[in-house]
Amino acid sequence: MEKKYMIKKSEEFNRARSKGKTFRNKQFTMNRCPNGLQYSRFGFIITKKVGKATVRNKLRRRLKALVRERLDSIEKGFDFVIVPRPQTSELSFMELEKNLDHIFYTTKAEVKRR
């Protein structure tokens, strides 16, 4: 994924976490906050509760790959912070994809309701 689509600074993470809308499902917590840009950015917070560094890095790579595939279908102009729960590391790639699609669908449905 290109660097412009990634959230790197802690202030940006904090802004999205504190001022953004929170969405949850069984595997993820996601915060969505308007960023004022023409594209969306993504950040991943993977805590040590998920597992050792290799497990966390593998999960981060998988999530980045899934988001990269969906960039065109994800709503523009938002910062998304995705926090997987500890049991998420045990999911297969297909299950991970299904859960990530579900939470993005939830955020899209929220926008349409307004």
VMD Tcl script that builds the backbone (N, CA, C; Angstrom):
set m [mol new atoms 342]
animate dup $m
set s [atomselect $m all]
$s set {name element resname resid chain x y z} {
  {N N MET 1 A 0.842 -1.173 0.000}
  {CA C MET 1 A 0.000 0.000 0.000}
  {C C MET 1 A 0.889 1.238 0.000}
  {N N GLU 2 A 0.512 2.239 -0.783}
  {CA C GLU 2 A 1.304 3.468 -0.860}
  {C C GLU 2 A 1.314 4.180 0.492}
  {N N LYS 3 A 2.397 4.926 0.726}
  {CA C LYS 3 A 2.546 5.626 1.999}
  {C C LYS 3 A 1.447 6.646 2.245}
  {N N LYS 4 A 0.948 7.269 1.181}
  {CA C LYS 4 A -0.068 8.314 1.380}
  {C C LYS 4 A -1.358 7.746 1.974}
  {N N TYR 5 A -1.574 6.451 1.841}
  {CA C TYR 5 A -2.770 5.820 2.388}
  {C C TYR 5 A -2.587 5.339 3.829}
  {N N MET 6 A -1.420 5.538 4.393}
  {CA C MET 6 A -1.134 5.044 5.741}
  {C C MET 6 A -1.124 6.185 6.758}
  {N N ILE 7 A -1.641 5.918 7.930}
  {CA C ILE 7 A -1.537 6.846 9.053}
  {C C ILE 7 A -0.280 6.450 9.812}
  {N N LYS 8 A 0.608 7.396 10.037}
  {CA C LYS 8 A 1.864 7.091 10.712}
  {C C LYS 8 A 2.049 7.852 12.023}
  {N N LYS 9 A 1.558 9.090 12.077}
  {CA C LYS 9 A 1.821 9.933 13.241}
  {C C LYS 9 A 0.861 9.614 14.386}
  {N N SER 10 A 1.401 9.642 15.597}
  {CA C SER 10 A 0.581 9.312 16.759}
  {C C SER 10 A -0.552 10.316 16.954}
  {N N GLU 11 A -0.336 11.588 16.565}
  {CA C GLU 11 A -1.407 12.580 16.693}
  {C C GLU 11 A -2.596 12.213 15.806}
  {N N GLU 12 A -2.301 11.683 14.619}
  {CA C GLU 12 A -3.371 11.295 13.702}
  {C C GLU 12 A -4.139 10.084 14.240}
  {N N PHE 13 A -3.406 9.138 14.828}
  {CA C PHE 13 A -4.061 7.991 15.461}
  {C C PHE 13 A -4.952 8.471 16.604}
  {N N ASN 14 A -4.406 9.345 17.441}
  {CA C ASN 14 A -5.160 9.836 18.598}
  {C C ASN 14 A -6.408 10.599 18.173}
  {N N ARG 15 A -6.297 11.411 17.114}
  {CA C ARG 15 A -7.446 12.170 16.629}
  {C C ARG 15 A -8.545 11.228 16.139}
  {N N ALA 16 A -8.159 10.231 15.366}
  {CA C ALA 16 A -9.145 9.281 14.845}
  {C C ALA 16 A -9.784 8.477 15.977}
  {N N ARG 17 A -8.996 8.131 16.976}
  {CA C ARG 17 A -9.522 7.335 18.090}
  {C C ARG 17 A -10.435 8.157 18.995}
  {N N SER 18 A -10.078 9.417 19.230}
  {CA C SER 18 A -10.855 10.211 20.184}
  {C C SER 18 A -12.057 10.910 19.538}
  {N N LYS 19 A -11.900 11.421 18.327}
  {CA C LYS 19 A -12.971 12.199 17.700}
  {C C LYS 19 A -13.779 11.410 16.681}
  {N N GLY 20 A -13.311 10.224 16.342}
  {CA C GLY 20 A -13.988 9.452 15.313}
  {C C GLY 20 A -15.129 8.614 15.848}
  {N N LYS 21 A -15.906 8.080 14.926}
  {CA C LYS 21 A -16.995 7.165 15.255}
  {C C LYS 21 A -16.420 5.765 15.349}
  {N N THR 22 A -16.867 4.993 16.338}
  {CA C THR 22 A -16.345 3.651 16.580}
  {C C THR 22 A -17.337 2.604 16.089}
  {N N PHE 23 A -16.799 1.590 15.416}
  {CA C PHE 23 A -17.580 0.451 14.943}
  {C C PHE 23 A -16.915 -0.811 15.475}
  {N N ARG 24 A -17.728 -1.804 15.827}
  {CA C ARG 24 A -17.170 -3.044 16.373}
  {C C ARG 24 A -17.865 -4.257 15.760}
  {N N ASN 25 A -17.094 -5.323 15.629}
  {CA C ASN 25 A -17.676 -6.634 15.385}
  {C C ASN 25 A -16.877 -7.630 16.221}
  {N N LYS 26 A -17.048 -8.916 15.985}
  {CA C LYS 26 A -16.386 -9.911 16.834}
  {C C LYS 26 A -14.868 -9.863 16.735}
  {N N GLN 27 A -14.335 -9.414 15.611}
  {CA C GLN 27 A -12.892 -9.485 15.391}
  {C C GLN 27 A -12.179 -8.142 15.397}
  {N N PHE 28 A -12.891 -7.044 15.178}
  {CA C PHE 28 A -12.236 -5.743 15.028}
  {C C PHE 28 A -12.958 -4.646 15.785}
  {N N THR 29 A -12.185 -3.627 16.127}
  {CA C THR 29 A -12.715 -2.325 16.502}
  {C C THR 29 A -12.163 -1.368 15.462}
  {N N MET 30 A -13.033 -0.553 14.888}
  {CA C MET 30 A -12.588 0.379 13.859}
  {C C MET 30 A -13.078 1.779 14.204}
  {N N ASN 31 A -12.179 2.738 14.097}
  {CA C ASN 31 A -12.535 4.139 14.276}
  {C C ASN 31 A -12.471 4.820 12.917}
  {N N ARG 32 A -13.488 5.652 12.639}
  {CA C ARG 32 A -13.546 6.382 11.377}
  {C C ARG 32 A -13.719 7.861 11.684}
  {N N CYS 33 A -12.837 8.674 11.106}
  {CA C CYS 33 A -12.852 10.108 11.363}
  {C C CYS 33 A -12.597 10.839 10.043}
  {N N PRO 34 A -13.352 11.888 9.724}
  {CA C PRO 34 A -13.093 12.646 8.491}
  {C C PRO 34 A -11.679 13.230 8.495}
  {N N ASN 35 A -11.007 13.188 7.332}
  {CA C ASN 35 A -9.630 13.698 7.276}
  {C C ASN 35 A -9.466 14.905 6.354}
  {N N GLY 36 A -10.494 15.287 5.611}
  {CA C GLY 36 A -10.407 16.458 4.743}
  {C C GLY 36 A -9.585 16.250 3.485}
  {N N LEU 37 A -9.235 15.025 3.174}
  {CA C LEU 37 A -8.453 14.710 1.977}
  {C C LEU 37 A -9.357 14.054 0.935}
  {N N GLN 38 A -8.839 13.909 -0.266}
  {CA C GLN 38 A -9.595 13.289 -1.354}
  {C C GLN 38 A -9.491 11.763 -1.334}
  {N N TYR 39 A -8.782 11.227 -0.371}
  {CA C TYR 39 A -8.601 9.781 -0.268}
  {C C TYR 39 A -8.641 9.393 1.208}
  {N N SER 40 A -8.828 8.123 1.455}
  {CA C SER 40 A -8.853 7.626 2.828}
  {C C SER 40 A -7.483 7.121 3.230}
  {N N ARG 41 A -7.225 7.172 4.535}
  {CA C ARG 41 A -5.970 6.649 5.076}
  {C C ARG 41 A -6.301 5.598 6.128}
  {N N PHE 42 A -5.339 4.701 6.342}
  {CA C PHE 42 A -5.567 3.568 7.224}
  {C C PHE 42 A -4.412 3.413 8.196}
  {N N GLY 43 A -4.752 3.053 9.419}
  {CA C GLY 43 A -3.748 2.753 10.426}
  {C C GLY 43 A -4.151 1.475 11.136}
  {N N PHE 44 A -3.169 0.731 11.571}
  {CA C PHE 44 A -3.421 -0.535 12.238}
  {C C PHE 44 A -2.742 -0.514 13.597}
  {N N ILE 45 A -3.492 -0.815 14.639}
  {CA C ILE 45 A -2.932 -0.928 15.982}
  {C C ILE 45 A -3.078 -2.387 16.378}
  {N N ILE 46 A -1.955 -3.071 16.472}
  {CA C ILE 46 A -1.983 -4.487 16.815}
  {C C ILE 46 A -1.220 -4.649 18.123}
  {N N THR 47 A -1.961 -4.917 19.183}
  {CA C THR 47 A -1.382 -4.943 20.521}
  {C C THR 47 A -0.623 -6.244 20.785}
  {N N LYS 48 A 0.141 -6.240 21.851}
  {CA C LYS 48 A 0.903 -7.430 22.218}
  {C C LYS 48 A 0.010 -8.567 22.694}
  {N N LYS 49 A -1.246 -8.275 22.975}
  {CA C LYS 49 A -2.191 -9.331 23.351}
  {C C LYS 49 A -2.447 -10.283 22.187}
  {N N VAL 50 A -2.214 -9.809 20.967}
  {CA C VAL 50 A -2.448 -10.621 19.769}
  {C C VAL 50 A -1.433 -11.755 19.678}
  {N N GLY 51 A -0.198 -11.495 20.064}
  {CA C GLY 51 A 0.830 -12.524 20.003}
  {C C GLY 51 A 2.208 -11.910 19.887}
  {N N LYS 52 A 3.159 -12.756 19.579}
  {CA C LYS 52 A 4.536 -12.283 19.425}
  {C C LYS 52 A 4.680 -11.487 18.132}
  {N N ALA 53 A 5.841 -10.893 17.949}
  {CA C ALA 53 A 6.066 -9.964 16.836}
  {C C ALA 53 A 5.778 -10.595 15.473}
  {N N THR 54 A 6.163 -11.838 15.278}
  {CA C THR 54 A 5.933 -12.466 13.974}
  {C C THR 54 A 4.442 -12.617 13.692}
  {N N VAL 55 A 3.678 -12.945 14.712}
  {CA C VAL 55 A 2.224 -13.085 14.554}
  {C C VAL 55 A 1.597 -11.727 14.268}
  {N N ARG 56 A 2.020 -10.703 15.002}
  {CA C ARG 56 A 1.484 -9.350 14.795}
  {C C ARG 56 A 1.826 -8.837 13.400}
  {N N ASN 57 A 3.058 -9.053 12.963}
  {CA C ASN 57 A 3.473 -8.592 11.633}
  {C C ASN 57 A 2.719 -9.318 10.521}
  {N N LYS 58 A 2.501 -10.613 10.696}
  {CA C LYS 58 A 1.747 -11.380 9.702}
  {C C LYS 58 A 0.318 -10.848 9.598}
  {N N LEU 59 A -0.297 -10.575 10.737}
  {CA C LEU 59 A -1.650 -10.035 10.742}
  {C C LEU 59 A -1.686 -8.652 10.097}
  {N N ARG 60 A -0.709 -7.817 10.396}
  {CA C ARG 60 A -0.636 -6.474 9.800}
  {C C ARG 60 A -0.498 -6.567 8.277}
  {N N ARG 61 A 0.365 -7.466 7.797}
  {CA C ARG 61 A 0.541 -7.637 6.349}
  {C C ARG 61 A -0.755 -8.104 5.687}
  {N N ARG 62 A -1.445 -9.034 6.325}
  {CA C ARG 62 A -2.706 -9.529 5.780}
  {C C ARG 62 A -3.752 -8.420 5.708}
  {N N LEU 63 A -3.846 -7.642 6.771}
  {CA C LEU 63 A -4.826 -6.553 6.788}
  {C C LEU 63 A -4.511 -5.509 5.727}
  {N N LYS 64 A -3.231 -5.170 5.581}
  {CA C LYS 64 A -2.842 -4.204 4.547}
  {C C LYS 64 A -3.208 -4.723 3.159}
  {N N ALA 65 A -2.982 -6.001 2.916}
  {CA C ALA 65 A -3.298 -6.587 1.613}
  {C C ALA 65 A -4.804 -6.536 1.346}
  {N N LEU 66 A -5.598 -6.847 2.356}
  {CA C LEU 66 A -7.052 -6.812 2.186}
  {C C LEU 66 A -7.555 -5.395 1.937}
  {N N VAL 67 A -7.004 -4.431 2.650}
  {CA C VAL 67 A -7.412 -3.036 2.453}
  {C C VAL 67 A -6.983 -2.558 1.071}
  {N N ARG 68 A -5.778 -2.911 0.647}
  {CA C ARG 68 A -5.271 -2.503 -0.671}
  {C C ARG 68 A -6.207 -2.981 -1.782}
  {N N GLU 69 A -6.725 -4.205 -1.655}
  {CA C GLU 69 A -7.642 -4.749 -2.662}
  {C C GLU 69 A -8.964 -3.986 -2.712}
  {N N ARG 70 A -9.333 -3.349 -1.599}
  {CA C ARG 70 A -10.637 -2.708 -1.496}
  {C C ARG 70 A -10.584 -1.185 -1.549}
  {N N LEU 71 A -9.450 -0.607 -1.862}
  {CA C LEU 71 A -9.302 0.849 -1.827}
  {C C LEU 71 A -10.368 1.575 -2.643}
  {N N ASP 72 A -10.715 1.043 -3.796}
  {CA C ASP 72 A -11.687 1.713 -4.660}
  {C C ASP 72 A -13.102 1.674 -4.084}
  {N N SER 73 A -13.422 0.641 -3.328}
  {CA C SER 73 A -14.788 0.503 -2.813}
  {C C SER 73 A -14.980 1.134 -1.431}
  {N N ILE 74 A -13.894 1.524 -0.779}
  {CA C ILE 74 A -13.991 2.125 0.555}
  {C C ILE 74 A -14.228 3.616 0.402}
  {N N GLU 75 A -15.124 4.147 1.240}
  {CA C GLU 75 A -15.475 5.565 1.153}
  {C C GLU 75 A -14.251 6.456 1.320}
  {N N LYS 76 A -14.237 7.552 0.570}
  {CA C LYS 76 A -13.089 8.468 0.530}
  {C C LYS 76 A -13.230 9.556 1.592}
  {N N GLY 77 A -12.093 10.130 1.999}
  {CA C GLY 77 A -12.105 11.272 2.896}
  {C C GLY 77 A -12.145 10.941 4.375}
  {N N PHE 78 A -11.754 9.732 4.738}
  {CA C PHE 78 A -11.772 9.332 6.142}
  {C C PHE 78 A -10.435 8.721 6.548}
  {N N ASP 79 A -10.132 8.835 7.838}
  {CA C ASP 79 A -9.041 8.077 8.437}
  {C C ASP 79 A -9.673 6.890 9.147}
  {N N PHE 80 A -9.156 5.704 8.876}
  {CA C PHE 80 A -9.643 4.488 9.524}
  {C C PHE 80 A -8.529 3.925 10.394}
  {N N VAL 81 A -8.837 3.661 11.653}
  {CA C VAL 81 A -7.895 2.982 12.538}
  {C C VAL 81 A -8.519 1.634 12.866}
  {N N ILE 82 A -7.816 0.571 12.502}
  {CA C ILE 82 A -8.325 -0.782 12.670}
  {C C ILE 82 A -7.535 -1.463 13.782}
  {N N VAL 83 A -8.272 -1.967 14.787}
  {CA C VAL 83 A -7.650 -2.635 15.931}
  {C C VAL 83 A -8.216 -4.053 16.006}
  {N N PRO 84 A -7.422 -5.055 15.621}
  {CA C PRO 84 A -7.913 -6.427 15.722}
  {C C PRO 84 A -7.897 -6.921 17.167}
  {N N ARG 85 A -8.819 -7.788 17.496}
  {CA C ARG 85 A -8.862 -8.393 18.829}
  {C C ARG 85 A -7.882 -9.566 18.873}
  {N N PRO 86 A -7.495 -10.000 20.071}
  {CA C PRO 86 A -6.465 -11.049 20.174}
  {C C PRO 86 A -6.765 -12.329 19.395}
  {N N GLN 87 A -8.020 -12.784 19.373}
  {CA C GLN 87 A -8.343 -14.038 18.685}
  {C C GLN 87 A -8.312 -13.909 17.163}
  {N N THR 88 A -8.172 -12.701 16.640}
  {CA C THR 88 A -8.164 -12.479 15.193}
  {C C THR 88 A -6.973 -13.154 14.525}
  {N N SER 89 A -5.868 -13.276 15.235}
  {CA C SER 89 A -4.666 -13.873 14.643}
  {C C SER 89 A -4.863 -15.342 14.293}
  {N N GLU 90 A -5.866 -15.988 14.881}
  {CA C GLU 90 A -6.112 -17.409 14.634}
  {C C GLU 90 A -6.992 -17.652 13.408}
  {N N LEU 91 A -7.527 -16.591 12.820}
  {CA C LEU 91 A -8.431 -16.740 11.678}
  {C C LEU 91 A -7.677 -17.058 10.392}
  {N N SER 92 A -8.352 -17.772 9.505}
  {CA C SER 92 A -7.792 -17.989 8.176}
  {C C SER 92 A -7.926 -16.691 7.384}
  {N N PHE 93 A -7.243 -16.629 6.254}
  {CA C PHE 93 A -7.292 -15.425 5.425}
  {C C PHE 93 A -8.722 -15.143 4.964}
  {N N MET 94 A -9.457 -16.184 4.615}
  {CA C MET 94 A -10.840 -16.023 4.141}
  {C C MET 94 A -11.744 -15.486 5.250}
  {N N GLU 95 A -11.572 -15.994 6.469}
  {CA C GLU 95 A -12.377 -15.510 7.592}
  {C C GLU 95 A -12.025 -14.059 7.923}
  {N N LEU 96 A -10.746 -13.740 7.833}
  {CA C LEU 96 A -10.289 -12.374 8.073}
  {C C LEU 96 A -10.920 -11.431 7.046}
  {N N GLU 97 A -10.927 -11.866 5.798}
  {CA C GLU 97 A -11.522 -11.081 4.713}
  {C C GLU 97 A -13.013 -10.847 4.958}
  {N N LYS 98 A -13.710 -11.886 5.360}
  {CA C LYS 98 A -15.149 -11.793 5.615}
  {C C LYS 98 A -15.445 -10.802 6.746}
  {N N ASN 99 A -14.675 -10.873 7.836}
  {CA C ASN 99 A -14.895 -9.980 8.972}
  {C C ASN 99 A -14.542 -8.536 8.640}
  {N N LEU 100 A -13.485 -8.333 7.875}
  {CA C LEU 100 A -13.102 -6.977 7.484}
  {C C LEU 100 A -14.151 -6.379 6.545}
  {N N ASP 101 A -14.653 -7.181 5.608}
  {CA C ASP 101 A -15.720 -6.713 4.718}
  {C C ASP 101 A -16.959 -6.323 5.522}
  {N N HIS 102 A -17.263 -7.120 6.542}
  {CA C HIS 102 A -18.439 -6.840 7.364}
  {C C HIS 102 A -18.316 -5.495 8.073}
  {N N ILE 103 A -17.163 -5.205 8.636}
  {CA C ILE 103 A -17.028 -3.946 9.374}
  {C C ILE 103 A -17.001 -2.752 8.423}
  {N N PHE 104 A -16.430 -2.903 7.230}
  {CA C PHE 104 A -16.490 -1.809 6.256}
  {C C PHE 104 A -17.919 -1.615 5.746}
  {N N TYR 105 A -18.658 -2.699 5.593}
  {CA C TYR 105 A -20.065 -2.599 5.202}
  {C C TYR 105 A -20.852 -1.843 6.274}
  {N N THR 106 A -20.549 -2.114 7.540}
  {CA C THR 106 A -21.216 -1.433 8.649}
  {C C THR 106 A -20.956 0.064 8.604}
  {N N THR 107 A -19.720 0.462 8.307}
  {CA C THR 107 A -19.407 1.893 8.241}
  {C C THR 107 A -20.122 2.547 7.063}
  {N N LYS 108 A -20.207 1.830 5.949}
  {CA C LYS 108 A -20.887 2.367 4.771}
  {C C LYS 108 A -22.384 2.520 5.035}
  {N N ALA 109 A -22.971 1.548 5.725}
  {CA C ALA 109 A -24.394 1.610 6.057}
  {C C ALA 109 A -24.675 2.788 6.985}
  {N N GLU 110 A -23.761 3.087 7.879}
  {CA C GLU 110 A -23.911 4.221 8.794}
  {C C GLU 110 A -23.951 5.533 8.019}
  {N N VAL 111 A -23.098 5.668 7.015}
  {CA C VAL 111 A -23.062 6.886 6.206}
  {C C VAL 111 A -24.369 7.032 5.422}
  {N N LYS 112 A -24.891 5.931 4.887}
  {CA C LYS 112 A -26.124 5.984 4.094}
  {C C LYS 112 A -27.335 6.338 4.948}
  {N N ARG 113 A -27.313 5.967 6.236}
  {CA C ARG 113 A -28.435 6.255 7.121}
  {C C ARG 113 A -28.588 7.743 7.382}
  {N N ARG 114 A -27.515 8.481 7.278}
  {CA C ARG 114 A -27.548 9.916 7.595}
  {C C ARG 114 A -28.151 10.721 6.504}
}
mol reanalyze $m
mol bondsrecalc $m
mol representation Tube
mol addrep $m
